[in-house]
Amino acid sequence: MDHRWPSRCTPIGDLDLVVVLDDDTMPSSFEEKMKLRQLVRATLRDINEEVPIDLLVYTAAEYDAAMKDPSMFMREIHERGTVVYEVSG
């Protein structure tokens, strides 16, 4: 076990959260993608203080592209994940 980083795991574990933004564009750079992630992370700051969050952020275009030829990881998210909030557009 690697003890270089203190674990923030709680008795209930952590929250694996995938956020799909209502945005039909693909980020043009890694920096743009990280800005989107930082915006979502800032929104979740209060929750993250209570429960550690593993966060993945995709635009709708990125998510759709990933689902055209999904990896096992993306398939598991799509098949076993639970939608906790959705805006119908």
C-alpha positions as CSV (number, residue, x, y, z in Angstrom):
1,M,0.0,0.0,0.0
2,D,1.3,3.4,-0.9
3,H,1.2,5.8,2.1
4,R,2.7,8.9,0.4
5,W,-0.7,10.5,0.0
6,P,-3.2,10.5,2.9
7,S,-6.4,8.7,2.2
8,R,-9.6,10.7,2.3
9,C,-11.7,7.7,2.1
10,T,-14.6,7.7,4.6
11,P,-16.3,4.7,6.0
12,I,-18.7,4.9,3.1
13,G,-15.9,5.2,0.6
14,D,-15.8,7.9,-2.1
15,L,-18.2,9.1,-4.7
16,D,-17.3,8.3,-8.4
17,L,-19.1,11.1,-10.3
18,V,-19.4,11.6,-14.0
19,V,-20.7,15.0,-15.1
20,V,-21.9,15.4,-18.7
21,L,-22.2,19.1,-19.5
22,D,-24.9,20.4,-21.8
23,D,-22.3,21.5,-24.3
24,D,-22.1,20.1,-27.9
25,T,-18.5,21.2,-28.4
26,M,-15.3,19.3,-28.0
27,P,-12.6,21.0,-25.8
28,S,-9.9,22.3,-28.2
29,S,-7.1,21.7,-25.7
30,F,-6.2,20.0,-22.5
31,E,-6.2,23.4,-20.8
32,E,-9.8,24.0,-21.9
33,K,-10.8,20.6,-20.6
34,M,-9.2,21.3,-17.2
35,K,-11.0,24.6,-17.0
36,L,-14.3,22.8,-17.4
37,R,-13.3,20.3,-14.7
38,Q,-12.2,23.1,-12.4
39,L,-15.6,24.8,-12.8
40,V,-17.5,21.7,-11.9
41,R,-15.1,20.9,-9.0
42,A,-15.7,24.4,-7.6
43,T,-19.5,23.8,-7.8
44,L,-19.1,20.6,-5.8
45,R,-16.7,22.0,-3.2
46,D,-19.1,21.8,-0.3
47,I,-20.0,18.1,-1.0
48,N,-16.3,17.3,-1.6
49,E,-15.5,18.5,1.9
50,E,-17.8,15.9,3.3
51,V,-17.2,13.0,0.9
52,P,-14.2,12.5,-1.4
53,I,-15.1,12.7,-5.0
54,D,-13.4,11.1,-8.0
55,L,-14.7,13.4,-10.8
56,L,-14.8,12.9,-14.5
57,V,-16.2,15.8,-16.6
58,Y,-17.3,15.4,-20.3
59,T,-19.1,17.7,-22.7
60,A,-22.1,16.1,-24.3
61,A,-20.0,15.8,-27.5
62,E,-17.1,14.0,-25.7
63,Y,-19.5,11.6,-24.0
64,D,-21.3,10.8,-27.2
65,A,-18.0,10.2,-29.0
66,A,-16.8,8.0,-26.2
67,M,-20.0,5.9,-26.4
68,K,-19.6,5.3,-30.1
69,D,-16.8,2.9,-29.3
70,P,-16.9,2.6,-25.5
71,S,-14.2,1.2,-23.4
72,M,-15.1,-1.3,-20.7
73,F,-14.9,1.6,-18.3
74,M,-17.3,3.8,-20.3
75,R,-19.7,0.8,-20.8
76,E,-19.7,0.2,-17.0
77,I,-20.5,3.9,-16.4
78,H,-23.4,3.8,-18.9
79,E,-24.8,0.4,-17.8
80,R,-24.3,0.5,-14.1
81,G,-24.3,4.3,-13.3
82,T,-27.2,6.1,-11.7
83,V,-28.4,9.4,-13.1
84,V,-28.8,11.7,-10.1
85,Y,-29.7,14.9,-12.0
86,E,-30.7,15.5,-15.6
87,V,-32.0,18.5,-17.4
88,S,-34.3,17.8,-20.4
89,G,-33.6,20.1,-23.2
